[in-house]
Amino acid sequence: MDNNKLSYEDRKELPSSVFGLPECREYPMPDAAHVKAAEAYFRYCPNELKPRLARAILSFAKHFGVDIKSKTILEQSHL
């Protein structure tokens, strides 16, 4: 997991529990850097999945001590 990039092999070995959307195995957040990446890529998430992903990002952010600044994520987490 060097350079904040997950290789295919690294990603394949991650447990589903570290993904923002575990059923799709999308938005991996095994560490703070990947929580920030999920925040940055949130806009690409399908609209119907955004509330769930927003809640997952906030949960992982709390766990890793990441301050989420995206108003969209904060708003979507309440839907």
C-alpha positions in Angstrom: 0.0 0.0 0.0 2.9 2.3 -0.7 2.3 5.7 -2.3 -1.4 5.5 -1.4 -2.0 3.2 -4.3 -3.4 -0.3 -3.9 -2.2 -2.9 -6.3 -4.7 -5.3 -7.6 -3.2 -8.0 -5.3 -3.3 -5.6 -2.3 -6.9 -4.7 -3.0 -7.9 -8.4 -3.5 -6.6 -9.3 -0.1 -8.5 -6.5 1.8 -11.5 -7.7 3.8 -14.9 -6.4 2.5 -15.3 -4.5 5.8 -12.8 -1.8 4.8 -14.8 -0.8 1.7 -17.2 2.0 1.7 -19.5 -0.1 -0.6 -18.5 -3.6 0.5 -21.0 -5.4 -1.8 -19.3 -3.8 -4.8 -15.8 -3.7 -3.2 -15.5 -0.1 -4.1 -14.0 2.9 -2.1 -11.4 1.0 -0.1 -10.5 2.8 3.2 -7.9 0.7 5.0 -6.1 3.9 6.2 -6.4 7.7 6.5 -5.0 8.4 3.0 -7.7 6.2 1.4 -10.4 7.9 3.5 -9.3 11.2 1.9 -9.3 9.6 -1.5 -12.8 8.3 -1.0 -13.8 11.8 -0.1 -12.2 13.1 -3.3 -13.9 10.5 -5.4 -17.3 10.7 -3.7 -18.8 12.6 -6.6 -18.4 9.6 -8.9 -20.6 7.4 -6.7 -24.1 6.6 -8.1 -26.7 8.9 -6.5 -28.6 6.1 -5.0 -25.5 4.8 -3.1 -24.3 8.2 -1.9 -26.1 8.3 1.5 -24.6 4.9 2.4 -21.1 5.8 1.1 -21.3 9.1 2.9 -22.0 7.4 6.2 -19.2 4.9 5.6 -16.7 7.7 4.8 -17.7 9.5 8.0 -17.3 6.3 10.1 -13.9 5.5 8.7 -12.9 9.2 9.0 -13.7 9.1 12.7 -11.8 5.8 13.2 -8.7 7.2 11.5 -9.0 10.8 12.8 -9.7 12.4 9.4 -11.6 15.7 9.2 -14.1 15.5 6.4 -14.7 18.9 4.8 -17.1 18.0 2.0 -20.5 19.6 2.7 -22.0 17.2 0.2 -20.8 14.2 2.2 -22.0 15.7 5.4 -25.5 16.4 3.9 -25.8 13.0 2.2 -25.0 11.2 5.4 -28.3 12.4 6.9 -30.5 11.0 4.1 
